[in-house]
């Protein structure tokens, strides 16, 4: 499928806006004073997994002229690590290596799913990107 330049530009703008909003939301949720003590729970880890899976996708589509590469991967892992380090210094939050590990799994899961996602019409890459895979 050959996507028009206008379609790619629109998708890039929407991806960048959604990426920025999700960064703000995740940061707020990660640093907010919880009314309950943090625990190791499946739902918490699922939230981390989904958040970083979606962040990876939005970051990837925010910069459409490159594939999901090491720079994007390191950026997201650095963001996850930064949140955990900040939480270490907050009296009402705790550092969790498990949260960071699940963040990384979310990003890795995106990289694994990329070929499948690219087959969906809405998420298809421009033809100039498909040719160098």
N, C-alpha and C positions, 0 to 999 in steps of 0.2 A: 504494500500500500504506500502510495506516495503522498505524504502529508504536505499541505501547503505551508508556506512560510508564515502566513498569518495564523494558521491553526497552531503551529509550534510556538509562536510568540504568545498567543493567548494562553496556551497551556503552561508555558513557562511563567507568565505573570501570576496566574492562579496558583501554581505550585509554590512560588516564592511567598505569596501572601499567606497561604495555608501553612507553609513551613514556619514562617515567623510567628504566626498565631499559636501553632502547636508548641514551639519552643517556649513561648511565654506561658502557656497553660501548664506544660510539664514542669517548668522551673517553679511556678507558683505552687503546684501540688507537691513538688519535692521539698520545698523549703517552708511550707505552711506549718503553723503550729497545730498539730493534730489533737483532736479532743480525745483520742484513744491512743494507747501505747502501740508503737509499730511492732509487728510480729512477723514471723516467717509464715506467710500464708500463700496458698495457691493463687487466690485472686490478686494479691499484690504482685506476684511474679508474672501473672498473665497480663496485668496492666503494664508492667515494664516491657514485656515482650512485644505487645501490640504497639505501645508508644514508639519504641525504637524501630520496629518494622515499618511503621507508617512514616516516621521521621526519615528513615533511609530512602523510602520511595519518593517522598516530597523533595528531599535534597537532590536525589538523582534527577528528577524531572525539572528541578529548578535550574540545573546546569545541563542543558540538553546536548551540548556539543561534546561531552565526554561521557564515557560509560561509567558505571559505578566502579570507582578505582580506589586505590590505597589512600589517597588524600581524603576522599569522602568518608571512607571507613574510619580513618584515624580521627577526623574531625568529630564524628559522632561518638566514638569511644572516649575521646578527650572530654566531650561535653558530659557524658555519663560519669566519668571519673571525677570531674569538677563538682558535679552535684553531690556525689558521695563524700568528697573531701569537705565541702561546705557543711554537709549534714553532720559530720564528725564534730565540728565546732559549735553546733547549735545544741543548747541544753535539752531541747524537746525533740531532737531527732537523733538517729544513730547511723553510723557508717555501716554499710553492708556489702561485703564482697559478693554475696549472692545476688544482690540487686544489679551490681555492675556486670556480673557474669550473664545474667538474663538479658541485660541491655545488649551485650555483645552477641548473644544468641539471636536476638531480634534482628540485628544488622546482618548477621550471617544468613539468617533465614531469608531476608530480602534478596541477598546475592544469589542464593540457591533458586529462589522463585522467579528471578528476573526473566529468564527465557520463557517461562509459562505466562507471566504477566504481559510480556511483549506481544503475545498472540491475541490478546484482547484488543478489539478495535480502539477503544478509548485510550489504551495505554501503549499503543504501537509507537515505535520509534520512527523518526524520519528516515527516509531511504538512505541518506548519506551515512547514517550510523549503522544501518543493517548490513551494509556492504563490507565493513571492516571487522566483523565479529569473527 
